[in-house]
Structure formats: C-alpha cells, structure tokens
C-alpha cells in the first residue's frame, strides 16, 4: 500500500506539471483583453492651413503633431513576456508611398517614409510612441531604432510585473506638401493609413485612419490705394547730384478675401515681387529698388525707387520680398515711392517722369 501511494503521488505530481506548462506558454504572447476584432484608431488633425505657394517639401501645419487617441472600440491588447520569447509586431502602410524624393533642402527626404493621402499634393509621415519606442521594459524595440511607419519591432526581455496594455495610439504626425494641392478646403479622409500585427493575435491587430481638413492660406483680391502713385512736381534745382532723393510718397496695396489661420500655429506670409513693365527696368549698375522711367517720359537722369513703409528701406526688384503674415481679414502692404537722381545734374532734363511696375503676390 505504501508503494502504491508513492506511485500515486508521483503520478499526481506529473499531472500538475503538465497543466502548468501551457500556462507559461500562454503568458509569453499577446491577446485581446476584450472584444474579438482589431482595434481601430482615428488620428484627427482638425483644420490645418498651408500657405498656397509653399514649396514642395514644406511641412503643412505643425511638424510632429502629437496625438494619443483611444481606440474606437474601448478595448485593449495585452502582451506579457518573461524574456524567453521573441514577440514581434509589424506595422505596415496601407496607403502607398510618395514616389521619389523631395527637394534636398527638406529633412523629410528618406525614401519610403512619406505616405500618400487622399489629397493630391499632401503626404504624411507618422512615428509611433509607446508601446513601440523602447521607452520601457514592457515596450517593443524597433528593429531599426526608428518607429516611423512602416517598421517592425520586437520584444524579448522580462516585462516584470507590468505587462503591456495597448489601448491608445501615441503618434507624432507630420503632413508634407508633395505637389500642387487643389484649391478650396480639402477633406483629409483615409479610412486606414496603416495597420499592425502582434504575436499571438491572428491577422490584423489594429489599424489607424487619418482625418482632418487642409486649407490653403491666401488672399483672393487686392486693390492699390493710388494708381498711378503721384510723386509730385519738383524743380530742376532740387536735384543736387547722383543719389539725391525726393520726399517719399506713401501708397499701399490692400489684400482682401484672405483665408488664414486665426492662430499663430500655421502662419502664411505674403511675398511681393516687383518687376519692370512698359519699358521700365531696373537700372544698371543696380541700385536697390530703383527702376528707369518709361521710354515715353520726357524727363531724363532720374529713376523711381520703391521703399518699405518706413520710407527709407528700399524694396528689391525682381525678387520675392516677404511682407509679413496675412490674417483672416484684410492685410495692408504699405510702401513708399520717390524720385532718385541717377545721373549728373548736367544731364537732367525736365518733363513728365513716368514709371511702371507689375507685381506678383505669393503666400509662403
């Protein structure tokens, strides 16, 4: 009887051991705590403004905007590991990549890093935070050290008593101008821009969509306060030598119907480019802001100079000159103009003195 007891005790010990082994295997994996389907996240960028004429490669709105939304199902994924198993997560794009490279002057120039969106000319880069950033013992480690979508990550160290609970999507999002953007407000609506997997969960474990509105900041109309700008009548004796200037005459260009962000987060600056027209050209040798009279002018030996609103700083010609941020209301660009003596006094001739400039407005 004692022998049978020992054998029975030994058999019971084996049965208990065999029941414990599967529990250890189950612990080193990921599973859904609640629910039966993938977690879905919505990355809402709200309304973002981009200057209408911003160059390709420009950041739209804020670079690396941080979002941390909960999943739409109210569920979560749990992972645990005692260090004896290599858990794997793969995060893949569903939107495809912007082909080629952006201009070299942009930092966002790595191949296959900018994903397409549903808006022509708008791409996006997304970098995930916890639990994909190696920030804690229960976080996955990106295989390349970078959790920018797409990427793969692994976990093979003891989590200790703090298992991984994944229910919010930490992300840094940057929208990028990749080409011409259609006019008018553009709805950003990508139902699933990327998704991911975890060891232990069959198929897709989670996915993320991207929504918002992209608006190009610009002004729709303009008007010039005085056209032509009248520079007044002057005596020949007033002009004492090359470089002499008359009293500046102020004028302004009012930009109306402006569409712009009401905050200081997405600033669009107006730029103006003055170019000669009707035979007026920048004088040679060049003097900043000075252009010649039209060929039909009777006066000789003088030009006209464009100045900023301070009445002393010349405005460069044939160059985009930044004039400051536009607002959601009218924006006034203030200037001055004056005669500028370019030749010796003996070469001056009286008469009508006319000059013509065209200007181009851009928003960057």
C-alpha positions in Angstrom: 0.0 0.0 0.0 2.8 2.4 0.7 4.3 1.6 -2.7 1.0 2.4 -4.4 0.8 5.6 -2.5 4.2 6.7 -3.7 3.3 5.9 -7.2 0.0 7.7 -7.0 1.8 10.7 -5.5 4.3 10.7 -8.3 1.6 10.5 -11.0 -0.2 13.4 -9.4 2.9 15.4 -9.5 3.4 14.8 -13.2 -0.2 15.7 -14.0 0.2 19.0 -12.1 3.4 19.8 -14.0 1.8 19.1 -17.4 -1.0 21.5 -16.6 1.4 24.3 -15.6 3.5 24.3 -18.8 0.7 25.5 -21.1 0.1 28.5 -18.7 3.8 29.5 -19.1 3.5 29.4 -22.9 0.3 31.4 -22.9 1.9 34.1 -20.8 4.6 34.9 -23.4 2.3 36.3 -26.1 -0.2 39.0 -26.9 -4.0 38.6 -26.8 -7.2 40.7 -26.8 -8.5 41.5 -23.3 -11.9 42.4 -24.6 -13.6 42.2 -28.0 -12.9 39.9 -30.8 -11.8 42.2 -33.7 -9.0 44.7 -34.4 -8.6 47.9 -32.5 -9.3 51.0 -34.7 -7.9 54.4 -34.1 -8.8 57.8 -35.6 -6.0 60.3 -36.0 -7.8 63.7 -36.2 -5.7 66.6 -37.4 -8.6 69.0 -37.4 -8.1 72.0 -39.7 -4.6 72.7 -40.9 -3.5 75.7 -43.0 -0.7 75.7 -45.6 0.5 78.8 -47.5 -0.8 78.5 -51.0 2.6 78.9 -52.7 4.6 76.9 -50.1 7.4 75.0 -52.0 7.2 71.2 -52.3 8.7 69.6 -49.3 7.2 72.2 -46.8 5.6 71.0 -43.6 1.9 71.5 -43.5 0.9 72.9 -40.2 2.9 71.7 -37.2 5.8 69.3 -37.5 5.4 66.2 -35.4 2.0 67.0 -34.1 1.3 64.7 -31.1 -1.9 62.7 -30.9 -2.9 60.0 -28.4 -6.4 58.8 -29.2 -8.1 55.9 -27.6 -9.4 53.1 -29.8 -12.9 53.4 -31.1 -14.0 50.0 -29.6 -13.0 50.8 -26.0 -10.9 47.6 -26.0 -7.3 46.8 -25.4 -4.5 44.4 -26.3 -2.3 42.8 -23.6 1.2 41.4 -24.0 3.4 39.6 -21.5 6.8 38.2 -21.6 9.3 36.7 -19.2 12.1 37.2 -21.6 12.1 33.7 -23.0 10.1 34.5 -26.2 10.6 36.9 -29.0 7.4 38.8 -29.6 7.0 40.5 -32.9 4.9 43.5 -34.1 4.8 44.6 -37.8 3.3 48.0 -38.7 2.6 48.4 -42.4 1.3 51.2 -44.6 -2.0 50.7 -46.4 -1.8 54.0 -48.4 1.4 53.5 -50.5 4.4 55.8 -50.7 5.1 59.1 -52.3 7.3 58.1 -55.3 10.8 59.5 -55.4 12.4 62.1 -53.2 11.5 65.6 -52.2 13.9 68.5 -52.7 17.2 68.1 -50.9 16.6 71.0 -48.6 13.9 69.2 -46.7 14.6 66.9 -43.7 11.8 64.6 -44.8 13.8 63.1 -47.6 14.1 59.4 -46.8 12.7 57.1 -49.5 9.5 55.2 -48.5 8.9 57.4 -45.5 6.2 59.7 -46.8 2.8 58.0 -47.2 0.2 59.2 -49.7 -3.1 60.6 -48.5 -6.4 61.0 -50.4 -5.5 64.7 -51.1 -3.3 65.3 -54.2 -0.1 67.0 -53.1 -0.4 66.0 -49.4 1.7 63.3 -47.9 2.2 62.2 -44.3 4.9 60.7 -42.0 3.8 59.0 -38.8 6.1 57.9 -36.0 4.6 55.9 -33.2 5.4 56.2 -29.5 4.7 53.7 -26.7 4.5 50.8 -26.9 6.7 50.8 -30.0 9.5 53.1 -28.9 11.7 51.1 -26.5 10.8 53.5 -23.7 10.2 50.9 -21.0 10.8 47.2 -20.3 7.3 46.4 -21.5 7.7 48.4 -24.8 8.7 46.8 -28.1 12.0 47.8 -29.6 12.0 49.0 -33.3 14.3 46.7 -35.3 16.0 49.7 -36.9 15.7 52.0 -33.9 13.0 54.1 -35.6 9.3 53.6 -35.1 8.3 55.6 -38.3 5.7 53.7 -40.2 6.4 51.3 -41.8 8.6 49.4 -39.3 8.9 46.1 -37.4 9.6 45.8 -33.7 10.3 43.0 -31.2 10.2 42.3 -27.5 12.4 39.6 -25.8 13.1 40.8 -22.3 11.3 40.3 -19.0 8.4 42.7 -18.5 8.3 42.1 -14.8 5.0 42.7 -13.1 4.0 45.4 -15.6 2.6 43.7 -18.6 1.9 45.7 -21.8 -1.6 47.1 -22.1 -2.2 48.7 -25.5 -5.4 50.8 -25.9 -4.1 54.3 -27.0 -2.1 55.1 -30.1 0.7 57.5 -29.3 1.8 59.1 -32.6 3.7 62.1 -34.0 2.3 63.2 -37.3 3.7 65.5 -39.9 1.8 66.4 -43.1 4.1 67.3 -46.0 3.4 69.1 -49.3 4.4 66.8 -52.1 2.9 68.7 -55.1 0.2 71.0 -56.1 -2.8 71.0 -53.8 -6.3 71.6 -55.3 -8.0 74.9 -54.4 -10.5 75.1 -51.7 -10.8 73.2 -48.4 -9.7 69.6 -48.9 -11.1 66.8 -46.7 -8.4 64.5 -45.4 -10.1 61.2 -45.1 -8.0 58.0 -45.2 -10.0 55.2 -43.6 -6.9 53.1 -42.8 -3.5 54.6 -43.5 -1.6 51.8 -41.6 -2.2 48.7 -39.6 -0.3 46.4 -37.3 0.1 42.9 -36.0 1.2 41.3 -32.7 2.5 37.8 -32.0 -0.4 35.7 -30.7 -3.2 37.7 -32.4 -4.3 36.2 -35.8 -4.4 38.7 -38.7 -4.7 42.4 -38.1 -4.4 43.5 -34.5 -5.1 47.3 -35.0 -5.4 49.9 -37.7 -5.4 53.7 -37.9 -7.3 56.2 -40.0 -6.4 59.8 -40.7 -8.9 62.7 -40.9 -8.9 66.5 -41.0 -9.1 69.4 -43.4 -6.3 71.1 -45.3 -6.8 74.7 -46.3 -4.5 76.8 -48.5 -3.9 80.2 -46.9 -4.1 83.1 -49.4 -5.9 86.3 -50.2 -8.3 86.4 -53.1 -8.3 90.0 -54.2 -6.2 93.2 -53.9 -6.5 96.9 -54.6 -3.9 99.7 -54.9 -4.6 102.9 -53.0 -3.4 105.1 -55.8 -2.8 104.1 -59.3 -0.8 105.8 -60.6 1.1 106.9 -57.5 1.7 110.7 -57.9 5.2 111.7 -56.9 4.7 115.4 -57.2 6.3 118.2 -59.2 9.9 119.2 -58.5 12.3 122.0 -59.7 15.4 121.0 -61.5 17.4 122.9 -58.9 16.2 120.5 -56.2 18.3 117.7 -57.7 21.8 118.3 -56.5 23.7 115.2 -57.7 23.5 111.4 -58.1 21.8 109.7 -55.2 19.6 112.7 -54.4 16.0 111.6 -53.5 12.7 113.5 -53.2 10.3 113.2 -50.3 8.7 109.7 -50.3 5.0 109.4 -51.3 3.2 106.7 -49.4 0.8 104.1 -51.1 -0.5 100.7 -50.1 -1.8 97.5 -51.5 -4.8 96.0 -49.6 -5.2 92.3 -49.7 -8.8 91.2 -49.2 -10.8 88.0 -49.0 -8.0 86.4 -47.1 -8.2 82.8 -45.9 -5.8 82.2 -43.0 -5.4 80.5 -39.6 -6.7 82.7 -36.8 -3.9 81.5 -34.5 -0.2 81.7 -34.8 0.3 78.0 -35.5 0.0 77.9 -39.3 1.4 81.3 -40.4 1.3 82.3 -44.1 3.4 85.2 -45.1 2.7 87.4 -48.1 5.5 87.9 -50.5 5.6 90.5 -53.3 7.8 90.7 -56.4 8.0 94.0 -58.3 9.1 93.7 -61.9 9.6 96.4 -64.6 6.8 96.9 -67.1 6.1 99.2 -70.1 9.7 99.7 -70.7 10.7 100.4 -67.1 13.6 98.2 -66.0 15.9 98.0 -63.0 18.7 100.5 -63.6 22.3 99.4 -64.2 24.5 99.4 -62.3 21.8 98.3 -60.0 20.6 100.4 -57.0 18.2 98.6 -54.8 14.6 99.4 -55.6 15.4 101.9 -58.4 14.0 101.4 -61.9 14.1 103.5 -65.0 11.4 105.8 -66.4 9.3 104.6 -69.3 10.7 105.3 -72.8 8.0 107.9 -73.4 9.0 110.0 -70.5 10.4 113.5 -71.3 12.4 113.7 -68.1 16.0 112.3 -68.1 18.6 111.5 -65.5 16.3 110.2 -62.8 14.6 107.0 -61.8 12.0 105.9 -59.3 12.7 104.0 -56.1 10.3 101.8 -54.2 10.6 101.8 -50.4 9.0 100.0 -47.5 6.5 101.7 -45.2 9.3 103.2 -43.1 10.1 105.5 -46.1 13.8 104.6 -46.1 14.3 100.9 -46.7 14.5 100.0 -50.4 12.5 97.1 -51.8 14.5 94.8 -54.0 13.2 94.4 -57.6 12.8 91.0 -59.4 12.9 89.3 -56.0 10.2 87.8 -53.8 10.2 90.1 -50.8 8.5 88.9 -47.6 6.0 91.4 -46.3 4.6 89.7 -43.1 1.8 87.4 -42.1 -1.6 87.6 -43.6 -4.7 87.5 -41.3 -8.2 86.2 -41.7 -9.3 89.8 -42.5 -7.8 92.4 -44.9 -4.0 92.7 -44.9 -2.4 96.0 -45.8 1.1 96.1 -47.5 2.5 99.7 -47.1 5.1 101.2 -49.4 6.6 104.5 -50.5 7.9 105.7 -53.8 10.3 108.6 -54.7 12.4 110.1 -57.4 16.0 109.1 -57.4 18.7 111.0 -59.3 20.8 108.5 -61.2 22.9 110.8 -63.5 24.9 114.0 -63.1 22.9 117.2 -62.8 24.2 118.4 -66.2 22.4 115.5 -67.8 19.0 116.2 -66.2 16.0 117.0 -68.4 12.7 118.3 -67.2 9.3 116.9 -68.2 6.9 114.1 -67.4 8.5 111.3 -65.4 6.6 108.1 -65.5 7.4 104.5 -64.5 5.5 101.3 -64.5 5.8 98.2 -62.4 4.0 94.9 -62.3 3.8 93.0 -59.0 3.1 89.3 -58.2 1.8 88.2 -54.8 2.6 84.8 -53.4 1.9 83.2 -50.0 4.6 81.1 -48.3 
